Amino acid sequence: MNKAESKAAGARTRARELMVQALYQKQIAGHSTAELVAQFREDTNYRHVDQEFFDELFPAISDGQGDIETKIGKLIDRPLEQLDPVELCILLIGVHELEKRIDIPYKVVINEGVNLAKRFGSTDGHKYINACLDVAAQSLREIEVQQQAESL
């Protein structure tokens, strides 16, 4: 990975971090998608993120949260209500990316989710996120996962 690719990857990681914060705030305070987009665009951290990525994904995830939660509910081993709020935010992002952003390799999606959980989640939350996103990848990216396994 060259320096420009590395910088872009870092900006995308920071965009995901901002999305976790915005989705968490939506859960806790009940703000609308439009309110959160406006608020986070004013945040000084917004200057350091992949703004196009944030502006595309956050509204799609926030507005489509019910549909994404239905998909998550079919993949996890407990009722959605029992999920830690931060873990739910991370799964919303990860499942959306696995389903809608096939340009991002599934292993990158899982790795980013695990890293978000290590940063924002509970002590062992990253293990749960890893397992959930792996299951999601098996169903949402079946061909890609099979091709990866065959190449080993």
N, C-alpha and C positions, 0 to 999 in steps of 0.2 A: 504494500500500500504506500503510495507516495504521500508527500506532505499535504497536498491539496485534498486528497481522498480522506486522509486522517482528520484534517480540520473539518471537512464536511460531515464525517461520521460523528465527530465530537459534537457538532452543532445539532445533529439529529438526536443524539443521546440527550442533550440538554432540552430539546423540544419535548421528548418523551417525559423527562422529569417535570417539566412545566405542565404537561397534560395530566400527570398523576396529581399534581397539586390542584389543578383546576377541577378535575373530576371529584377529588376528595372534597373540595370546597362546595361543589354542587350538592354532594350527598349531605354534608353537614348543615349548610346554610340555605340550600334550596334555590340558589341563584339560577337564572335562566342562562342558556347557552350564549345569547347575545351579550348579557351583562358580563359574563366571564371572559368572553373574547375581548371586549372593550377593556376590561380591567387588566387582563394579562398583557395586552398590547402596550399598555402604559407602564408595565413593570420593567425595571431596568434590565432584568435578566432576559427579556424578550429580544433585546438587541443581539444577544449572543447565541440564539437558537436558530435552527433551520426554520425560518418563519413560514415559508411556503408549506413545509411539511406540517407544522403546527396548525396553520390556517386551514389546511385541507382535512387533517385527521380529527382534530379536536371537535369541530362542529358535527362531523359525521358520527363520531362516537357518542357525543353528548346527546344529539338528537335521536340517534338510533339505539340508545342504551337499552330500551326494553327488548328489542329484537336480539341484541348481543347477549343480554342476560339470559334469554331463553336458550340460546346456544350453549352458554356456559353451564346452565343448569343441567343440560344433558351430558356434560363432560365431567362433572365433579362428583365427588362421593358424599356430599352433604347438601342440605338445603342452602340455597343462595343466601338466606338471611343469617346463616352461621358464619359466613365469610367475614374475615377482617375487612374493614372498609378500604384499607390501602391495597390489600390483595385483590379485592374486587376491581379497583381502578386499574391495576396492572393487568388483570385478566381481560378487562374491557379493551385495553389497548392491544394486547397480544392477539386476542381472538380476531379483532377487527383487522389487524395487519395480516394475519394468516389467511383470512378470507378475502380481503380486498386488495392487498398490496403484494401480489405475487412477484413483483420485481425485487422484493426483499427476501433473501433466502430464509427458509424456516428456521435454520440454526441461528441466524442472526436475531430473529424475533424472540426465540427462546432465551438466548444469551442476554439480550437487552432486558427481558422480563425478569430474569434471575438477578441481574445487576440492580434493577430498580427495587426489587424486593430486599436485596441486601442493604441498599441505601435507606429505604423508607419503611420497610416492613418489620414484622416481628422477628425474633431471633432466628427461628428456623423456617420462616415464611418462604425463603427462596427455594427450599426443597419442594414445598407444595406447589409453588408457581412453576417450577421446572417440570414436575410430574403432570400438572394440568395442561401446560402448553405443549408438552410432548404428546399427550393424548389428543389434543386439539389438532396438532400437526398431522397426526396419523389419519384423522378423518378429513381435515380441510385441505391437506396437501399430500394426499395419498401417493400420487405418482412421483412427486419430488422425493418423498421419504423413501419409497421403494428404489428409485434410481440411486439415491445416496447409499442405501444398504447394499445394492448390487455392486457398486463401485469399490467397496471395501474388500 
